[in-house]
Amino acid sequence: MSETYIPVLLLFGVSVLNAVGMMVATHILNPRRSTPQKDMPYESGMIPLGDTRARFSVKFYMVAISFIIFDLEAIFLIPWAVEMRYLGWEGFIAVSIFVAVLVVGLIYEWKKGGLEWD
């Protein structure tokens, strides 16, 4: 085995030991005190209100998808901004097309009323 892999294997071993140690420590240190509220299928012992199969509006999902899309835009723009001088005009044109496509999508969604929360 090459000496270059020793630090990686050491880090992997420490990570595995840390994960196992935390799991063992939580089982040893955590006393289990059951109550009727804790045994309910809802977190924090809250009493459920209404039907658990309540439907959400489609607009909720539209806003959620829009949020994800524009988060991805930020994820792609940050590396471009860091390497902007190295990429030159080709990189600028590519990012401009990328942003233009997203702006067209945003305008379409806005015109369709996907951003209105009623």
C-alpha positions as CSV (number, residue, x, y, z in Angstrom):
1,M,0.0,0.0,0.0
2,S,1.3,3.4,-0.9
3,E,2.2,5.9,1.8
4,T,-0.1,8.5,0.2
5,Y,-3.2,6.6,1.2
6,I,-2.3,6.4,4.9
7,P,-3.7,9.9,5.8
8,V,-7.0,9.1,4.0
9,L,-7.3,5.7,5.7
10,L,-6.5,7.3,9.1
11,L,-9.2,10.0,8.5
12,F,-11.7,7.3,7.5
13,G,-10.9,5.2,10.6
14,V,-11.3,8.3,12.9
15,S,-14.6,9.1,11.2
16,V,-16.0,5.6,11.6
17,L,-14.9,5.4,15.3
18,N,-16.5,8.8,15.9
19,A,-19.8,7.7,14.4
20,V,-19.9,4.4,16.3
21,G,-18.8,6.2,19.5
22,M,-21.6,8.7,19.2
23,M,-24.2,6.0,18.5
24,V,-23.0,4.0,21.5
25,A,-22.9,7.1,23.8
26,T,-26.5,8.1,22.9
27,H,-27.8,4.6,23.8
28,I,-25.9,4.6,27.1
29,L,-26.6,8.1,28.2
30,N,-30.1,8.6,27.0
31,P,-32.7,7.3,29.4
32,R,-35.9,6.1,27.7
33,R,-39.0,7.4,29.4
34,S,-42.1,6.6,27.5
35,T,-45.2,8.7,27.7
36,P,-48.4,8.5,25.8
37,Q,-47.6,11.8,24.1
38,K,-44.1,10.6,23.0
39,D,-45.5,7.3,21.7
40,M,-47.8,9.1,19.3
41,P,-46.6,9.2,15.6
42,Y,-45.9,12.9,15.7
43,E,-42.7,14.6,16.8
44,S,-42.4,16.7,20.0
45,G,-45.4,14.9,21.5
46,M,-47.9,17.3,19.8
47,I,-51.5,16.1,19.5
48,P,-52.4,15.7,15.8
49,L,-54.9,18.2,14.4
50,G,-57.0,17.3,11.4
51,D,-56.5,14.6,8.8
52,T,-52.9,13.5,8.2
53,R,-53.6,13.3,4.5
54,A,-54.4,16.9,4.0
55,R,-53.7,18.2,0.5
56,F,-51.4,21.1,-0.3
57,S,-52.1,23.6,-2.9
58,V,-50.2,23.3,-6.2
59,K,-49.0,26.9,-5.7
60,F,-47.0,25.6,-2.6
61,Y,-45.1,23.2,-4.9
62,M,-44.6,25.9,-7.5
63,V,-42.9,28.2,-5.0
64,A,-40.9,25.3,-3.7
65,I,-39.6,24.3,-7.1
66,S,-38.9,28.0,-7.9
67,F,-36.8,28.2,-4.7
68,I,-34.8,25.1,-5.7
69,I,-34.2,26.4,-9.2
70,F,-32.9,29.7,-8.1
71,D,-30.8,28.1,-5.4
72,L,-29.2,26.0,-8.2
73,E,-28.6,29.2,-10.1
74,A,-26.6,30.6,-7.2
75,I,-24.7,27.3,-7.0
76,F,-23.7,27.7,-10.6
77,L,-23.0,31.4,-10.5
78,I,-20.6,31.3,-7.5
79,P,-17.9,29.2,-9.2
80,W,-18.2,31.3,-12.4
81,A,-17.7,34.5,-10.4
82,V,-14.6,33.0,-8.8
83,E,-13.1,32.0,-12.1
84,M,-14.6,34.9,-14.2
85,R,-11.2,36.4,-15.3
86,Y,-9.9,33.0,-16.4
87,L,-13.0,32.0,-18.4
88,G,-13.0,35.3,-20.4
89,W,-15.8,36.2,-22.8
90,E,-16.8,32.6,-23.6
91,G,-17.6,32.0,-19.9
92,F,-19.5,35.4,-19.8
93,I,-21.6,34.5,-22.8
94,A,-22.4,31.0,-21.5
95,V,-23.4,32.4,-18.1
96,S,-25.5,35.2,-19.8
97,I,-27.4,32.5,-21.8
98,F,-27.9,30.5,-18.6
99,V,-29.3,33.5,-16.7
100,A,-31.4,34.5,-19.7
101,V,-33.1,31.1,-19.8
102,L,-33.8,31.4,-16.1
103,V,-35.2,34.9,-16.5
104,V,-37.5,33.7,-19.3
105,G,-38.7,30.9,-17.0
106,L,-39.2,33.4,-14.1
107,I,-41.3,35.7,-16.4
108,Y,-43.4,32.8,-17.6
109,E,-44.0,31.7,-14.1
110,W,-44.9,35.2,-13.0
111,K,-47.3,35.7,-15.9
112,K,-49.0,32.4,-15.1
113,G,-49.5,33.5,-11.5
114,G,-47.2,30.9,-10.0
115,L,-45.7,33.4,-7.6
116,E,-49.0,34.6,-6.1
117,W,-49.8,33.1,-2.7
118,D,-53.6,33.3,-2.2
